[in-house]
Amino acid sequence: MAQVSLNKVSKAFSGNIRVVNQVSLGVENKEFMVLVGPSGCGKSTTLRMIAGLEEIGEGDIYIGDKLVNDVPAKDRDIAMVFQNYALYPHMSVFENMAFGLRLRHYPKQEIIQRVNEAADILNIKHLLGRKPKELSGGERQRVAVGRAIVRKPLVFLFDEPLSNLDAKLRIQMRTEIHKLHIRLQTTMIYVTHDQVEAMTMGDRIAVMREGVLQQVADPITIYDHPKNKFVAGFIGSPPMNFMTGKIIKKDGRIYFYEGNITVKLVEDMYNSLASYVGKDIIFGIRSEDIYDKLFVSEAPPENVVRVNCEVVEPMGSEVYLYLNTGRHIFIARVGAHNRPPLNQDIDVVFDMSKVHFFDKDTEETII
């Protein structure tokens, strides 16, 4: 079994600056876990501690039932794919893929068999005689993955493996790695700063910020039920819209008042927000939950707000509208046919059943 467990793992550089702070995380056998967060959040350092390439400052790491804190990287039965491919330029593709097996003194026939099997899986058998300089970026990445596959490790570790590829190739390789996981049925831990990669690839996602684990859940839960404002804003494209305002009560109903616009809360939210009446609060709504009133057959008047359309950004199958309340700028994601005139006021509708509220001081999710 290839579970990976981190128990209150920490790492500090330059004295007391903790780049990883008390991270506890369990990765199940055969799971595809994605560590995601902005640059400098500690995700790669966490991966390198699992690999044995960084010493652990505090805490324990288990691979299976074995405590590996003091186990050298070469004895952890893991294989790592790096961002820069790390191929030997003077060796052929075959030699690069076979190198680790030769160091471990595998029989020649088994090396040939394992390399050919990996090359078949990755569709690079025709490249085995070439040198890395004769390969494209995508082909080099496949070779780097193949070098890991031939090891047949307990755990695969990926450190931002697609960041050097162009957009089209990233999408292709994203799919290939996902299919590889399904085929190999091996535990994989994947580090990225790209939330699209995280959402599309991971069985579960671990969101990190400044060395601290923010939330661990499946992609849909992370998207629909973020634990705090950071997670809500980091996951999603475009990011969630945020506005600061107050919760007010009028005629037995509860509203969010932004300063220039007012929208009514659905009754299911009343109990959760009753204690915030009269207080500052952060309101969040995703761009796809805002509609142009012209294209809505029935819109509750208390959910319609008038805003100024400052920018119209066609994206092909959809359009981004940059809207201004006079106090906040937010984005609506609408259909490709929707092109309102610039610098004119339009009415938009908020889907109040899908909004989020965050405590202004702690930024934790209220509802």
Buried (B, 14 or more C-beta within 10 A) or exposed (E): EBBBBBBEBBBBEEEEEBBBBBBEBBBBBBBBBBBBBEEEBBBBBBBBBBBBBBEBBBBBBBBBEEEBEEBEBEEBBBBBBBBEBEBEEEBBBBBBBBBBBEEEEBEEEEBBEBBBBBBEBBEBBEBBEBBBEEBEBBBBBBBBBBBBBBBBBBBBBBBBBBBBBEEEBBBEBBEBBBEBBEEBEBBBBBBBBBBBBBBBBBBBBBBBBBBBBBBBBEBEBBBEBBBBBBBBBBBBEBBBBBBBBBBBEEEEEBBBBBEBBBBBBBEEBBEEBEEBBEEEBBBBBBBBBBBBBEEBEEBEEBBBBBBBBEEBEEEEEBBBBBBBBEEBBBBBBBEEEBBBEEEEEBBBBBBBEBBBBBBBEEBEBBB
